[in-house]
C-alpha cells in the first residue's frame, strides 16, 4: 500500500499525543514527515517538549519536531485548556530529551509542501496559527497542498469553549478564517463527530489489555484526560486517513466568524441549496463515526508498539 505523506501540526495535549502515536504506529500507511507545534492546550514550550516525548516513547527520535507560533495571530496570549493537566499529558511524565529542529514550523511546512507539490496532507489538530502563517508567507502554498484535514469547529452543535466556538478555533479565529478561505481542500472534524468518540469504560478496558509500555502510557493519559473530557477528538483525523470507511460526512461551504463578540470563533456551515446560494462547497464536514471501530483501530495499531 502506498504511503500518504502527512505533517501533524499540534498542541499536545493528550488527544494530540494519541493522534501522533496512531500515526507513528501506522508507518506502512502514513509517512509522518514532521511534527509542528503551536501554543494551544498548553504553552509552546510544553507542546514542543510533549511532542519530543511522544517520539522518544515510540523510539522515533528520527521524526523532526519543529516549534512554531507561541501566540495567536491577533492576540498576545491564547486561551488554555485545563483538561490536559499543567504540562499537557494528564500527569504522565515522558523522556523529553532532545531538541526541536532549527527550522521554524512555518518554514518547515512551506519547504516540505513546496518540495512535494500535491502530495502532502496537513493535519492541524490544534489552533491553526502555523498553517495560516505559512499560507500568508507563501501564497502558492494552498494550491500545492493535497488537503488540510483538521480538528476544530462545531458546525451543527454548540461549542465547548463558548456557546458558539470550539476550543481550537476559538484560540485563533483569525487564523482559522485564513485557512478556510485559502482554497485548499478541507476536511473538518468538529465536535459534531468528535464528541461521539467517547472513551467509555468498556472501550478503555480493551485498551488496558495492551501489553507494551507505549500502550500503557497511552491508557494512562486517556484515563486522566477522560475525567474532564472523555472524547478522543484529535485521533479522529488520523483514523480517517487510515480507515475512511469508519466515517460519514457532508459537503458544505465553511466560514469562520472572526469578528469580535459572542460569535467569535463560530464555524458556519452552509449545506442546503438555499444557504449555498450558488456558492460551491469548500469543505467535507465529518458528522458520523463508527466509534467502536475507531477504538478497535487504536487497539490494533498500539498492540504492535514496543
LUMPA-306517 format. One record per residue (C-alpha): residue in one letter; x, y, z. Coordinates in steps of 0.5 Angstrom, whole numbers, padded with zeros to 4 digits, always signed. Layout:
AXYZ...
//
This chain:
X+0000+0000+0000X+0003+0007-0002X+0004+0011+0004X+0001+0018+0005X+0005+0024+0007X+0003+0028+0013X+0005+0033+0017X+0002+0034+0024X+0001+0041+0027X-0001+0040+0034X-0001+0043+0041X+0000+0036+0045X-0005+0035+0049X-0007+0028+0051X-0011+0027+0045X-0006+0030+0040X-0001+0025+0044X-0005+0019+0042X-0006+0022+0035X+0001+0022+0034X+0002+0015+0037X-0003+0013+0032X+0000+0016+0026X+0007+0013+0028X+0004+0006+0029X+0002+0006+0022X+0008+0007+0018X+0007+0003+0013X+0001+0007+0011X+0003+0014+0013X+0009+0018+0012X+0010+0023+0018X+0015+0028+0015X+0015+0032+0021X+0011+0035+0027X+0010+0042+0028X+0008+0045+0035X+0004+0051+0037X+0001+0054+0043X-0006+0052+0045X-0008+0047+0050X-0001+0049+0054X+0004+0054+0052X+0009+0053+0046X+0015+0050+0051X+0010+0045+0054X+0007+0043+0047X+0014+0042+0044X+0017+0038+0050X+0011+0034+0049X+0012+0032+0042X+0019+0030+0043X+0017+0026+0049X+0012+0022+0045X+0017+0021+0039X+0022+0018+0045X+0017+0014+0048X+0016+0010+0041X+0023+0010+0039X+0022+0015+0033X+0027+0021+0035X+0028+0021+0028X+0022+0025+0027X+0023+0032+0027X+0020+0037+0032X+0019+0044+0029X+0017+0049+0034X+0012+0054+0032X+0008+0060+0034X+0007+0062+0041X+0001+0066+0041X-0005+0067+0036X-0005+0072+0030X-0008+0078+0033X-0008+0077+0041X-0001+0077+0045X-0003+0071+0049X-0008+0065+0048X-0013+0061+0051X-0011+0055+0055X-0014+0048+0057X-0015+0046+0064X-0017+0039+0061X-0010+0036+0060X-0006+0038+0066X-0001+0043+0068X+0004+0041+0063X-0001+0037+0058X+0000+0030+0058X-0005+0029+0064X+0001+0028+0069X+0004+0023+0065X+0012+0024+0065X+0016+0022+0059X+0023+0023+0057X+0023+0029+0053X+0030+0029+0052X+0033+0032+0045X+0031+0039+0042X+0027+0041+0036X+0030+0042+0029X+0033+0049+0028X+0027+0051+0023X+0021+0055+0025X+0015+0051+0024X+0012+0056+0019X+0018+0055+0014X+0018+0047+0015X+0011+0047+0013X+0013+0051+0007X+0019+0048+0005X+0016+0041+0005X+0010+0042+0002X+0013+0046-0004X+0018+0040-0005X+0013+0035-0005X+0007+0039-0009X+0000+0036-0009X+0003+0030-0004X+0003+0033+0003X-0003+0033+0007X-0003+0038+0013X-0006+0035+0020X-0007+0041+0024X-0010+0039+0031X-0009+0045+0035X-0010+0052+0033X-0009+0054+0026X-0004+0059+0027X+0002+0056+0024X-0002+0054+0018X-0005+0061+0017X+0002+0064+0017X+0005+0059+0012X-0001+0061+0008X+0001+0068+0008X+0008+0068+0008X+0008+0063+0001X+0002+0065-0003X+0003+0059-0007X+0002+0054-0001X-0005+0053-0001X-0005+0051-0009X+0000+0046-0007X-0003+0042-0001X-0006+0036-0002X-0011+0037+0003X-0012+0040+0010X-0015+0035+0015X-0016+0039+0021X-0020+0038+0028X-0024+0044+0030X-0030+0047+0030X-0037+0046+0031X-0042+0046+0025X-0048+0044+0028X-0048+0044+0035X-0046+0049+0041X-0038+0050+0042X-0034+0047+0048X-0031+0054+0050X-0036+0059+0049X-0043+0057+0047X-0041+0059+0039X-0034+0056+0039X-0030+0050+0040X-0023+0051+0043X-0018+0050+0037X-0022+0055+0033X-0023+0060+0039X-0016+0060+0041X-0014+0063+0034X-0021+0065+0030X-0017+0070+0025X-0012+0064+0023X-0018+0059+0022X-0021+0065+0017X-0015+0065+0013X-0014+0057+0013X-0022+0057+0011X-0021+0062+0005X-0015+0060+0002X-0017+0055-0003X-0014+0049+0000X-0019+0042+0000X-0021+0042+0007X-0024+0036+0011X-0027+0038+0018X-0027+0034+0024X-0031+0038+0029X-0035+0037+0036X-0041+0034+0031X-0037+0028+0031X-0031+0028+0036X-0036+0029+0042X-0039+0022+0040X-0032+0018+0040X-0032+0017+0048X-0027+0013+0052X-0032+0009+0055X-0030+0004+0061X-0031-0001+0056X-0027+0002+0051X-0022+0003+0056X-0022-0004+0058X-0020-0006+0051X-0014-0001+0051X-0012-0003+0058X-0010-0010+0055X-0004-0007+0051X+0002-0011+0054X+0007-0006+0052X+0010+0001+0055X+0007+0006+0050X+0000+0003+0050X+0000+0003+0058X+0003+0010+0058X-0003+0012+0052X-0008+0009+0057X-0005+0013+0063X-0006+0019+0059X-0013+0018+0056X-0015+0016+0063X-0013+0022+0067X-0016+0026+0061X-0023+0023+0061X-0024+0025+0068X-0025+0032+0065X-0027+0030+0057X-0028+0023+0055X-0028+0025+0048X-0022+0023+0043X-0022+0029+0039X-0015+0029+0035X-0014+0022+0034X-0020+0022+0029X-0016+0026+0024X-0011+0020+0023X-0016+0015+0024X-0020+0018+0018X-0013+0018+0014X-0013+0010+0016X-0020+0008+0015X-0024+0013+0012X-0030+0008+0012X-0031+0009+0019X-0034+0016+0018X-0039+0019+0014X-0040+0027+0013X-0043+0032+0008X-0041+0038+0004X-0041+0045+0006X-0039+0052+0005X-0035+0053+0011X-0034+0060+0014X-0031+0063+0021X-0033+0068+0025X-0027+0072+0027X-0031+0079+0029X-0031+0081+0036X-0037+0079+0040X-0040+0073+0043X-0040+0069+0036X-0032+0070+0035X-0030+0063+0033X-0036+0060+0031X-0036+0056+0025X-0042+0057+0020X-0043+0051+0015X-0048+0052+0009X-0050+0046+0007X-0057+0047+0004X-0058+0050-0004X-0062+0056-0001X-0056+0057+0004X-0051+0056-0001X-0054+0061-0006X-0049+0058-0012X-0043+0058-0007X-0039+0052-0008X-0038+0048-0002X-0030+0048+0000X-0030+0043+0006X-0032+0036+0007X-0035+0036+0015X-0035+0030+0018X-0041+0028+0022X-0041+0021+0024X-0037+0016+0026X-0036+0008+0028X-0034+0009+0035X-0032+0002+0037X-0029+0001+0030X-0024+0007+0032X-0022+0004+0039X-0021-0002+0035X-0016+0001+0031X-0013+0004+0036X-0012-0003+0040X-0010-0006+0034X-0004-0001+0032X-0002+0000+0039X-0001-0007+0040X+0004-0007+0035X+0008-0002+0039X+0014-0004+0044
//
